[in-house]
Amino acid sequence: MGTLKVDTIQDSGGNTILSSDGSGGFTNSLPAGKTSSFRNLIINGDMNIAQRGTSQSIGSGAGYIIDRWRDGAIYDTVAPTGVFTVSQSTDVPSGQGFSYSQKWACTTAQTSLTEQGWGTQQRIEAQNLTHLSFGSASAKNLTLSFWIKSNKTGTYGIEIRSHDASRQFISSYTINSASTWEKKTITITGDTGGSGIANDNGIGFWVRWMWSAGTTIDGATLNSWTATATEIAPTGQVNLADSTSNELYWTGVQLEIGTTASDFEFLPYDVNFRRCQRYHFRHNPSLDSQTAIVMGIANGGSDMNSVLIPVPVKMRANPSLSTNPASGSVAIRWWKTTGNTGTISSYTTLASQGDGPSDGSGFLALTINGFGGNLVASAPNGIEFESTDLILDAEL
């Protein structure tokens, strides 16, 4: 009977985590300070999850398309006039394992900028960062890596902001070749100053990519931690909004402990999806009719109390509520004297009444108003969302 010789052991992302030491044993092959699972502090860095849709227009406002990535304008008093279409794209670097990227395409140009700019950021939950030991002599160094391409070459900026400490780290990178995928790596020194990162569910870091920055917000001090300032971009920051021919793609974002970049950590789709649902969850997102039944108790009028909405993961905080479309219809399926459907007029969480956990762990208890009367008092009722998407949002 033969023997099986194993030279290396890899994790799910293809990274070698153990290698043969030549004498029958194995040695750890990951770079110092790295772990084999969940080493990436960024969620959805491969741009796979997009619960809200696949495209949106960004002018002077802000919004999300790809989960966890907040796209928006930056300004103080004078709003920008340029406009971008931001979308999920299948244009990706060849042979790297990615399926999607985020695309920025300028649709209305603005050639002159002062306090205005645009960028994409991910806000990282503070309690996921406390092990970095910021604010102490043991503060850990970080490495940020990502893939990017654009027809607009030149200098672009990155801002890391430690929210609780009101400190920022600004760096830059260069897109060298037009319309060519390039991998960028930036080392971020650990911040030994400031007050550190709170152990809570608030904002720990902002990690922001600058696509445009005006003359009053560029010129930042680079590659050191300083108090937050007006300048949040490097001198000479590219203006991606200066022509409607401009477009940019990026993907494979990873932020990890250490001074070297490892290969991108690909998580299983279901794991990635549930991590995103902690911050944003949609009930009946396909807008199907006669689906998504939940339970509630009627008050004998037009309101449903103690409506229990199932939530797949514990949400970061008590979520805000909305519907898509805003005037979507619902139907009562049990214990109703008539067969009417109703239009939801409002939602109220019942956390203060003790009818359900405020963080959406397991179920979220609501009062739903606007069923038009004729409900049977204290009777259980099945509520069926019809062409209506109930949106629960707990983004940072």
C-alpha positions in Angstrom: 0.0 0.0 0.0 1.4 3.4 -1.0 1.7 6.5 1.0 0.2 9.9 0.3 2.6 12.8 0.2 1.2 16.3 0.9 3.4 19.3 0.3 0.9 22.1 1.0 -2.5 22.8 2.5 -4.5 25.7 1.2 -7.6 27.6 2.5 -10.8 28.2 0.5 -9.2 31.2 -1.1 -6.3 29.3 -2.5 -3.8 30.7 0.0 -1.1 28.2 1.3 -1.6 28.1 5.0 0.7 25.0 5.8 3.7 23.7 3.8 5.9 20.7 4.3 9.0 21.2 6.4 10.8 18.3 4.7 10.7 16.0 7.7 7.0 14.9 7.8 5.8 18.1 9.6 4.2 21.3 8.4 5.0 25.0 8.9 2.7 27.9 8.9 3.0 29.6 5.5 0.7 32.6 5.9 2.4 36.0 6.2 3.0 37.2 9.8 -0.1 38.5 11.6 -2.6 36.8 9.2 -5.2 34.1 9.9 -6.6 31.7 7.4 -10.3 32.7 7.9 -12.0 36.1 7.9 -8.8 38.0 7.7 -10.4 40.5 5.4 -11.9 43.4 7.5 -13.9 44.5 4.4 -17.3 42.8 3.8 -18.3 42.1 0.2 -15.0 43.1 -1.2 -15.6 41.0 -4.3 -18.8 43.1 -5.1 -20.9 39.9 -5.3 -23.9 41.0 -3.2 -26.2 43.7 -4.5 -29.6 43.4 -2.7 -30.9 46.9 -3.8 -30.4 46.4 -7.5 -27.6 46.8 -10.0 -27.5 50.5 -11.0 -28.1 53.9 -9.6 -27.5 57.6 -10.4 -25.2 59.5 -8.0 -25.1 63.3 -8.2 -25.1 65.4 -5.1 -26.5 62.7 -2.9 -25.4 59.3 -1.6 -26.7 55.7 -1.8 -26.0 52.0 -1.9 -26.2 49.6 -4.8 -23.5 46.9 -4.0 -24.0 45.9 -0.4 -21.9 47.7 2.2 -20.5 50.2 -0.3 -21.8 53.7 0.2 -21.4 55.8 -3.0 -21.8 59.6 -2.8 -20.9 63.2 -3.3 -18.6 65.1 -0.8 -19.2 68.8 -0.2 -19.8 71.4 2.5 -22.1 74.2 1.2 -22.0 74.0 -2.6 -23.3 70.8 -4.1 -21.6 69.3 -7.2 -23.4 69.4 -10.6 -21.7 66.3 -12.1 -23.5 63.0 -12.2 -22.3 59.4 -12.3 -24.1 56.1 -12.9 -22.8 53.5 -10.4 -23.5 49.8 -11.3 -22.5 46.2 -10.7 -20.4 45.1 -13.7 -19.1 41.7 -14.9 -15.9 43.4 -16.2 -13.2 41.8 -13.9 -9.5 41.1 -13.9 -8.8 37.9 -15.9 -7.9 34.7 -14.0 -8.3 36.2 -10.5 -11.6 34.4 -9.6 -13.9 37.5 -9.4 -17.3 37.6 -11.0 -18.2 41.3 -10.4 -16.8 44.7 -10.1 -18.2 48.1 -9.3 -18.4 50.5 -12.2 -18.4 54.4 -12.1 -19.4 56.1 -15.4 -19.6 59.9 -15.7 -22.9 60.9 -17.3 -22.8 64.7 -16.6 -19.4 66.3 -16.5 -18.1 68.9 -14.0 -14.6 70.1 -15.0 -14.1 72.5 -12.1 -14.2 71.5 -8.5 -13.6 73.4 -5.2 -15.1 71.8 -2.1 -16.8 69.1 -4.1 -15.8 65.5 -4.8 -17.1 61.9 -5.1 -16.1 58.7 -3.5 -17.0 55.2 -2.3 -16.6 54.1 1.3 -17.2 51.2 3.5 -17.9 51.9 7.2 -16.6 49.1 9.3 -18.3 48.2 12.6 -16.1 49.2 15.6 -16.3 46.0 17.5 -14.8 44.2 14.5 -11.6 46.4 14.8 -10.8 46.5 18.5 -8.2 43.7 18.1 -6.1 46.2 16.1 -5.1 47.9 19.4 -5.2 51.4 17.9 -4.4 54.1 20.4 -1.7 52.0 22.1 1.9 51.1 21.5 0.8 47.8 20.1 -1.2 49.2 17.3 -1.1 46.8 14.3 -0.1 47.7 10.8 -2.6 47.1 8.0 -2.4 46.4 4.3 -5.1 47.5 1.8 -5.2 45.8 -1.6 -7.6 46.0 -4.6 -7.9 45.7 -8.3 -8.8 48.8 -10.4 -8.9 50.0 -14.0 -9.9 53.3 -15.7 -9.4 55.2 -18.9 -8.5 58.1 -16.6 -4.9 57.6 -15.5 -3.2 59.6 -12.7 -3.2 60.0 -8.9 -6.1 58.8 -6.8 -6.6 59.0 -3.0 -7.5 56.7 -0.2 -8.8 57.9 3.2 -8.9 55.8 6.3 -10.7 57.5 9.1 -10.7 56.3 12.7 -14.2 57.6 13.7 -14.0 57.6 17.5 -10.5 59.1 17.6 -11.3 61.7 14.9 -8.0 60.8 13.1 -7.3 60.1 9.4 -4.7 58.4 7.3 -4.5 59.6 3.6 -2.5 57.8 1.0 -2.4 57.7 -2.8 -1.8 55.3 -5.7 -1.5 55.8 -9.4 -3.4 54.2 -12.3 -0.6 53.9 -14.8 -2.1 52.3 -17.9 -5.5 53.3 -19.4 -8.2 50.7 -19.4 -6.0 48.0 -17.9 -6.6 46.1 -14.7 -3.9 46.8 -12.1 -3.5 45.6 -8.5 -2.8 48.2 -5.9 -1.3 47.7 -2.4 -1.1 50.3 0.3 0.4 49.9 3.8 -1.2 51.7 6.7 0.8 52.1 9.9 -1.0 51.3 13.1 -2.2 54.4 14.9 -0.4 54.7 18.3 -2.0 58.0 19.0 -5.6 59.1 19.7 -8.2 57.4 21.8 -8.4 54.1 19.8 -11.6 52.3 18.7 -14.6 51.8 20.9 -15.9 48.3 21.5 -19.4 48.9 20.2 -21.7 48.6 17.1 -21.0 52.1 15.8 -18.6 53.2 13.2 -15.0 52.1 13.7 -13.3 53.0 10.4 -14.4 54.8 7.2 -12.4 53.4 4.3 -13.0 55.7 1.4 -11.8 55.7 -2.2 -11.7 59.2 -3.8 -12.8 59.5 -7.4 -12.7 63.3 -7.6 -11.6 66.0 -5.2 -11.7 69.8 -5.5 -9.0 72.3 -4.7 -10.1 72.9 -1.1 -10.2 69.3 -0.1 -7.0 67.9 -1.7 -3.5 68.6 -0.5 -3.7 66.2 2.5 -0.6 65.1 4.5 0.1 61.6 3.3 1.0 58.3 5.0 0.7 59.3 8.6 -2.1 59.5 11.1 -3.3 63.1 11.8 -6.3 64.8 13.3 -9.2 64.9 10.8 -9.0 67.9 8.5 -10.7 69.5 5.5 -8.0 68.0 3.2 -9.0 64.4 2.6 -7.3 63.7 -0.8 -3.8 63.9 -2.1 -2.5 66.8 -4.2 -3.3 66.3 -7.8 -6.2 63.9 -7.2 -7.8 62.9 -10.5 -11.2 64.4 -11.4 -13.2 61.4 -12.8 -16.0 63.8 -13.4 -14.3 66.0 -16.0 -15.6 64.1 -19.0 -18.5 61.9 -19.9 -16.0 59.5 -21.5 -14.6 58.6 -18.1 -15.3 55.3 -16.4 -13.7 53.3 -13.6 -14.0 49.7 -12.4 -12.7 48.1 -9.1 -13.0 44.9 -7.2 -11.1 42.5 -4.9 -10.9 44.9 -1.9 -9.1 43.5 1.1 -7.9 45.1 4.3 -5.9 42.9 6.6 -3.4 42.9 9.4 0.3 43.0 8.4 2.5 44.8 5.9 2.1 42.4 2.9 -1.0 41.6 0.9 -2.2 38.0 0.7 -4.5 36.7 -2.1 -8.1 37.8 -1.9 -10.1 35.7 0.7 -13.1 34.3 -1.2 -15.9 33.4 1.3 -18.8 31.1 0.4 -21.7 33.0 -1.2 -24.1 32.2 1.7 -21.6 33.5 4.3 -21.0 36.7 2.4 -24.7 37.2 1.9 -25.5 36.8 5.6 -22.8 39.2 6.6 -24.4 41.8 4.4 -27.9 41.0 5.9 -26.6 42.2 9.3 -26.8 45.7 7.8 -29.6 45.4 5.2 -32.4 42.9 4.8 -35.3 42.8 2.3 -38.5 40.8 2.9 -40.0 39.6 -0.4 -37.3 41.4 -2.6 -38.6 39.7 -5.8 -42.0 41.5 -5.3 -43.9 38.3 -5.8 -47.6 38.1 -5.1 -49.1 35.8 -2.6 -45.8 35.2 -0.7 -44.0 36.0 2.5 -46.7 35.4 5.1 -45.9 36.7 8.6 -48.1 36.7 11.7 -49.7 39.4 13.8 -52.5 40.2 16.2 -55.3 42.6 15.2 -56.6 45.3 17.4 -60.1 45.3 16.1 -59.7 48.3 13.9 -57.2 48.9 11.1 -53.9 48.2 12.9 -51.9 45.0 13.3 -49.9 44.7 16.6 -47.0 42.4 17.4 -46.3 41.6 13.8 -43.3 39.3 13.8 -41.0 39.7 10.8 -38.5 36.9 10.5 -34.9 38.2 10.2 -32.2 35.7 9.1 -29.4 37.2 11.2 -29.0 39.5 14.2 -29.0 43.0 12.7 -26.4 45.6 13.8 -29.1 47.7 15.4 -32.8 48.4 15.5 -33.4 48.9 11.7 -35.2 51.6 9.9 -38.2 50.4 7.9 -39.5 51.2 4.4 -41.3 49.6 1.5 -40.7 49.3 -2.2 -42.9 50.5 -3.7 -43.8 52.9 -0.9 -47.6 52.2 -1.3 -47.3 48.5 -1.7 -50.4 46.3 -0.9 -50.8 43.6 1.7 -53.5 41.1 2.3 -55.0 39.5 5.4 -55.4 35.8 4.9 -56.8 34.5 8.2 -59.5 35.7 10.7 -60.7 38.7 8.7 -64.4 39.4 8.2 -63.8 40.7 4.6 -61.3 39.8 1.9 -59.9 43.3 1.5 -56.3 44.0 0.8 -54.8 47.1 2.5 -52.2 49.6 1.9 -49.5 50.0 4.6 -49.4 53.5 5.9 -46.7 53.2 8.6 -44.5 50.9 10.7 -43.6 51.3 14.3 -41.1 49.0 16.1 -42.2 47.6 19.4 -38.9 47.4 21.1 -40.0 49.7 23.9 -43.0 47.5 24.6 -41.0 44.4 25.1 -42.7 42.6 22.2 -39.5 41.8 20.3 -35.7 42.3 20.3 -34.8 45.7 18.9 -31.8 44.4 17.0 -33.8 42.1 14.8 -32.4 38.8 16.2 -34.8 36.1 15.1 -37.8 38.3 14.7 -38.6 42.0 14.6 -41.9 43.1 16.2 -43.8 45.9 14.5 -47.1 47.6 14.4 -48.5 47.9 10.8 -51.2 50.5 10.2 -53.6 51.1 7.4 -55.6 47.9 6.8 -58.9 49.8 6.5 -60.8 48.4 9.5 -62.8 45.2 10.0 -60.1 43.3 11.7 -61.1 40.8 14.4 -59.9 42.0 17.8 -57.1 39.9 19.4 -57.3 37.3 16.6 -54.2 36.0 14.9 -53.8 37.1 11.3 -51.6 36.0 8.5 -50.2 39.0 6.5 -49.2 38.4 3.0 -47.0 41.0 1.2 -48.2 41.4 -2.4 -45.8 43.1 -4.8 -44.3 44.8 -1.8 -40.7 44.6 -0.5 -40.3 45.4 3.3 -36.9 46.9 3.7 -35.0 46.7 7.0 -31.9 48.8 7.1 -29.2 49.1 9.8 -26.3 50.5 7.8 -23.7 52.5 9.7 
